[in-house]
Amino acid sequence: MLPLLQYGKSGLRVSRLCLGTMNFGIPGHGVHGSWTLPIDEARPIFKSAIEHGINYFDCANTYGLGACEEVVGTLLRELLPRDEYVLSTKLAMPMGTGANQGGLSRKHIMESMDASLQRLGLDYVDQIIIHRHPHTIPNSAHAPLEEMLEALHDIVKAGKALYLGASSMYTWQFVELQMLARLHGWTQFISMQNHYNLIYREEEREMHPYCTKTGVAVTPWSPLARGMLAGSYKGGLDAGATTRSQGRDAERAKGLYQGENDFEIVARVGEVAERLGHTPAQIAIAWMLSKPVITAPIVGVSKLAQLDQLVAAAEIELSVDDIDYLEDLYRPVHNILDQEKPLSVPA
């Protein structure tokens, strides 16, 4: 069984791994549709996750344009009492082409929150996460920060979400949001869901030290680098070996991973995995869990065997020499926030 940890500066306890649900919904629906699993294929994965002690689940309204929330809500209501799991969902990304169907205006926040709860079939979520900073959402107005923060605070006070989280943004932007919320007496963010893995480590410069200092939980997305660290791409991003890596998601991977040593690092992960008798995915997760700042990486799986392996990775302790060897080839890369607009395939 996975251990439980305190979730930032909150009273929540969550499992060491979080089950990401971007690949569950209605096949062909939304930008992830080429590799989406329907509810009957998702059910055994949810059951296995629960048996392994996973109590933390993450989704977003934009995944499958709402279909993900419908599947996740149905399965969680079917499999667990409400007080036995922690659920996060996200809002901000456009849910349509209308003038106010995206962004972090008060209007879109309020409407999105109610729509998410309706799709989930729940009275509240444990955490609502803003999918990006309000000034980086494609095809939407730049909502005043105070407008966004007060609307989010009102959602918490109305009991529709218990806590607030944020996702990838510059550290100075996150600090500004936290300080504004504190200045006005509004609810602050307890978590940062950022992009972090062995081939993208720019978050170590500022975001991770800030989160450590202020007690913010860090829950990285794409800990396996869109499958690269698990071997989904054999030597190049045009050589996908899975349904997901051969579809639209390969475009997203090409935008995220442009480091000169990416595949050399991937090779070292495979080398360490073979020497220690584990899979590359397990080594990548074990490396991440060796970082004290990390609370619960968000892992996505499409097969039960993948989930079993990732849960087992939580028990792997890498030596200092192995960690140094895995990290040695990394070189600075451009921050993805400089180049990810528009976000055509959200994480």
Residue pairs with C-beta under 8 A, 6 or more apart in sequence:
1 52
1 53
2 15
2 16
2 17
2 52
2 53
2 54
2 311
2 314
3 15
3 16
3 53
3 314
4 13
4 14
4 15
4 16
4 53
4 55
5 13
5 14
5 15
5 16
5 295
5 296
6 12
6 13
7 13
7 14
7 86
7 190
7 191
7 217
7 295
7 296
8 190
8 191
8 215
8 216
8 217
8 295
9 190
9 214
9 215
9 216
10 163
10 190
10 217
12 86
12 126
12 163
14 55
14 56
14 86
14 295
14 296
15 53
15 54
15 55
15 56
15 296
16 289
16 296
16 314
17 54
17 56
17 285
17 296
17 297
17 299
17 310
17 311
17 314
18 54
18 56
18 57
18 58
18 219
18 296
18 297
18 298
18 299
19 45
19 46
19 49
19 54
19 56
19 57
19 58
19 298
19 299
19 300
19 301
19 307
20 58
20 59
20 221
20 298
20 299
20 300
21 42
21 57
21 58
21 59
21 63
21 68
21 71
21 72
21 300
22 32
22 59
22 60
22 63
22 68
22 300
22 347
23 32
23 35
23 36
23 37
23 244
23 300
23 302
24 36
24 37
24 38
24 39
24 42
24 45
24 63
24 64
24 68
24 71
24 72
25 32
25 33
25 36
25 37
25 38
25 63
25 64
25 67
25 68
25 70
25 71
26 33
26 36
26 38
26 64
26 67
26 71
27 33
27 36
27 37
27 38
28 34
28 36
29 36
29 64
29 65
29 67
30 36
30 62
30 63
30 64
30 65
30 67
31 248
31 344
31 345
31 346
32 63
32 64
32 248
32 249
32 345
33 64
34 243
34 244
34 247
34 248
34 249
35 242
35 243
35 244
35 247
35 249
35 302
36 64
36 67
37 45
37 302
38 71
39 71
39 74
39 75
42 71
42 75
43 75
43 78
44 304
45 301
45 302
45 303
45 304
45 307
46 75
46 76
46 79
47 79
48 304
48 307
48 308
49 57
49 307
50 79
50 80
52 307
52 308
52 311
53 311
54 311
55 84
55 85
55 86
56 85
56 86
56 87
56 88
56 296
57 72
57 76
57 85
57 86
57 87
57 88
58 87
58 88
58 89
58 193
58 219
58 298
59 68
59 69
59 72
59 87
59 88
59 89
59 90
60 68
60 69
60 89
60 90
60 91
60 93
60 129
60 131
60 346
61 69
61 89
61 90
61 91
61 93
61 95
61 112
61 115
61 116
61 119
62 90
62 93
62 94
62 95
62 131
62 346
63 69
63 346
65 95
66 95
66 115
66 119
69 89
69 116
69 119
69 120
70 119
70 120
72 87
72 120
73 119
73 120
73 121
73 122
74 121
76 85
76 87
76 120
77 121
77 122
82 122
86 126
86 127
87 120
87 122
87 125
87 126
87 127
88 125
88 126
88 127
88 128
88 129
88 165
89 116
89 120
89 125
89 127
89 128
89 129
90 128
90 129
90 130
90 131
90 167
91 104
91 108
91 109
91 112
91 113
91 116
91 128
91 129
91 130
91 131
92 102
92 103
92 104
92 108
92 130
92 131
92 132
92 134
92 137
93 102
93 131
93 132
93 137
93 138
93 343
93 346
94 101
94 102
94 103
94 137
94 138
94 139
94 140
95 101
95 102
95 112
95 115
96 102
97 139
100 107
100 108
101 108
102 108
102 137
102 138
102 139
102 140
103 134
103 137
103 140
103 141
103 142
103 143
104 130
104 134
104 137
104 140
104 143
104 148
104 151
105 140
105 141
105 143
105 147
105 148
105 151
106 143
106 147
106 148
106 150
106 151
108 140
109 148
109 151
109 152
109 155
110 151
110 155
113 128
113 155
113 160
113 161
114 160
116 125
116 128
117 123
117 124
117 125
117 160
123 159
123 160
124 159
124 160
124 161
124 162
125 160
125 161
125 162
126 161
126 162
126 163
127 161
127 162
127 163
127 164
127 165
127 190
127 191
128 152
128 155
128 160
128 161
128 163
128 164
128 165
129 164
129 165
129 166
129 167
129 191
129 193
130 148
130 152
130 164
130 165
130 166
130 167
131 137
131 167
131 346
132 167
132 168
132 169
132 343
133 166
133 169
133 170
133 173
133 177
134 142
134 143
134 145
134 148
135 142
136 169
136 337
136 341
138 341
138 342
138 343
139 342
145 176
145 177
145 180
146 180
146 184
149 177
149 180
149 181
149 184
149 186
150 184
150 186
152 161
152 164
152 186
152 187
153 181
153 186
153 187
155 161
156 162
156 163
156 164
156 187
157 187
163 187
163 190
163 191
164 187
164 188
164 189
164 190
165 189
165 190
165 191
165 192
165 193
165 217
165 219
166 174
166 177
166 189
166 191
166 192
166 193
167 192
167 193
167 194
167 221
167 347
168 193
168 194
168 195
168 221
168 336
168 337
168 347
169 337
170 335
170 337
171 206
171 207
171 210
172 206
174 189
174 192
174 207
174 210
175 210
177 189
178 188
178 189
178 214
180 186
181 187
181 188
181 189
182 188
189 216
190 216
190 217
191 216
191 217
191 218
191 219
191 295
192 207
192 211
192 216
192 217
192 218
192 219
193 219
193 220
193 221
193 298
194 203
194 207
194 218
194 220
194 221
195 203
195 220
195 221
195 222
195 256
195 336
195 347
196 203
196 204
196 208
196 218
196 220
196 223
196 288
196 294
197 220
197 222
197 223
197 224
197 225
197 229
197 284
197 288
198 225
198 229
198 265
198 269
198 284
198 287
198 288
198 326
198 327
198 330
199 225
199 228
199 229
199 257
199 259
199 261
199 262
199 265
199 266
199 330
200 222
200 225
200 256
200 257
200 259
200 333
200 336
201 327
201 330
202 332
202 333
202 335
202 336
203 220
207 218
208 218
208 291
208 293
210 216
211 217
211 218
211 293
212 292
212 293
217 295
217 296
218 293
218 294
218 295
219 294
219 295
219 296
219 297
219 298
220 288
220 294
220 297
220 298
221 298
221 347
222 256
222 298
222 347
223 229
223 284
223 285
223 288
223 297
223 298
223 299
224 230
224 281
224 284
224 285
224 299
225 253
225 256
225 257
225 262
225 266
225 284
226 232
226 245
226 249
226 252
226 253
226 256
226 257
227 233
227 242
227 244
227 245
227 253
228 237
228 253
228 257
228 262
228 263
228 266
229 266
229 269
229 280
229 281
229 284
230 279
230 280
230 281
230 284
231 241
231 266
231 270
231 280
231 281
232 240
232 241
232 242
232 244
232 245
233 239
233 240
233 241
233 245
233 253
233 263
233 266
234 241
235 263
236 263
237 250
237 253
237 254
237 257
238 250
240 246
240 247
240 250
244 302
245 253
248 345
249 345
251 344
251 345
252 344
252 345
252 347
255 336
255 339
255 340
256 336
256 340
258 333
258 334
259 265
259 330
259 331
259 333
260 331
261 329
261 330
261 331
264 329
265 326
265 329
265 330
266 280
268 325
268 326
268 329
269 280
269 283
269 284
269 326
270 280
272 283
272 318
272 322
272 325
272 326
273 279
273 280
273 282
273 283
276 283
276 316
276 322
278 286
278 313
278 316
279 309
281 306
281 309
281 310
281 313
282 309
282 310
282 312
282 313
282 316
283 313
283 316
283 318
283 326
285 297
285 299
285 310
285 313
285 314
285 316
286 313
286 314
286 316
286 317
286 318
287 318
287 323
287 326
288 294
288 297
289 297
289 313
289 314
290 317
290 318
290 323
299 307
299 310
301 307
301 310
318 326
